[in-house]
Structure formats: structure tokens, C-alpha cells
Amino acid sequence: MRFLIILSILMLSSGCMDQNAKPFEVKNLAKSDIDMVADINLKTWRKLTRDLTIKLYKRNPRELRKVPGMTIERRLDQLFPIARLETGFAELNHLDGAEAIPLAFSDEFQGDRVFALMAGITGMLDRAYNGKKEIFLLDELDHQKLYHSARNLESAAWHLNNRRDPQGNLYLLSNGIAGNGVSNYSYERILGKLIGIQDLMAEVIADKTNRTINRVVHGAASMTFFPI
């Protein structure tokens, strides 16, 4: 009975809201404010990583050509499926998540480095939210996983800007100054936003569960990434 009363009040109040407001959804009754914040973060990291994937392929078209017939659209379908495959991708030696990121900066790896990097980042973030597409009251997030994913993103950003092949060329082109002298740091901004939302979510979950984040010293230049 109490549920029906609350539902009726919410439905009535939703009719008085601004026409531009989001419509009331029954499923939101099973969400706390923190769950809704987590949902926003889930949508945000997916959008940011999609944008980053597209930008990296446009800056590094040679990587896409390593797989005959491959397109950016097909890569996006692989990176953002309805359900993430836990076994990873065959072309990445079935690595996924943080374990796949080092491939993008490995001398031995001859495959699509953009795909290795983004499969690693998206898989890692997916695991940080336990593979969920939405968060509800009974779902539990791990503040330490969220914190470690932020540190891994910092490392990935450092490698993207600094790691070079034996010939002295960057493995992947990203930030830089164009021929007309205009600087482009949009890649860095996207990664900075991803790091920020992960750190913020780690703080929120730690506060909610009354736990302390185990902050560790982790050199950005290290090829060792925290398992998520």
C-alpha cells in the first residue's frame, strides 16, 4: 500500500513538472540519489570513450587499415556491445580490460593499437561498474576499483603522450600542434574528464559505505596497470 501511495504521488507530481523535465520512470523508485549519479557517470564515460575512439582513429588511420575492411563504425560496435564479452578479443590475444592497454605500446604488438588501447579502457571501465548498464539500490560498487581505474587512466594518458617505438616515433598520435600552429589538447581533456568522474565516484562510494580509499603511489610511466 505504501508503495502505491508513493507511486501515485510521484506520478501526480511529475505531471506538474516543467514540460522539458525527464518523465517519471517507475524503475527510479529502486534507485537512490547515488545510483542516479552512477547512471550519469555510466552514460558519460561511454560517450567520452566513443568520442576518444573516433578521434584516435581519425588521427591514426593507419591503425584501422591493419585489419582489411575494418571501419570505425564496426570498431564502435565491438567496443560498445549490448553485453560485453568477458573473454576479450582474439586479435588482442583474448586480453581485455587493463590487461589489454599495454599492447597499444608494445614493440612486439603489430595489430591495431587504437583498438587495443580503447578495448582496454572500455573493458576496464565496464568492470569498474560490474558490467552494469544501470545501477539500482541492491547493486554494490567497489570504491577501490573506481579509484584504481582512475590511476590506470592516468597511466594510459602518459603512455599516449610519451611512449615511442624503436625509431623514435610515437606509437599513437594524439595531442600536439598542427602545421598552422594551433594546439590540440582535446585528447588530454577527454582523458582528464574520465579520470575526474572515476575519482569522484570513488569518493562518493567510499563515503556511502564509510570506507577509506587505499591511495597508492603508482608511477604513470609504469607498464603495470592495476587489475580491475
QUISULVEN-V537201 format. One record per helix or strand. SS is the DSSP state (h for helix, s for strand). FROM is the first residue (numbers start at 1). TO is the last residue. If there is no record, write none. Layout:
[[SS FROM TO] [SS FROM TO]]
This chain:
[[h 2 15] [h 26 30] [h 33 59] [h 61 65] [h 72 79] [h 90 92] [h 98 105] [h 113 128] [h 143 162] [s 164 164] [s 170 170] [s 176 177] [s 183 184] [h 186 208]]
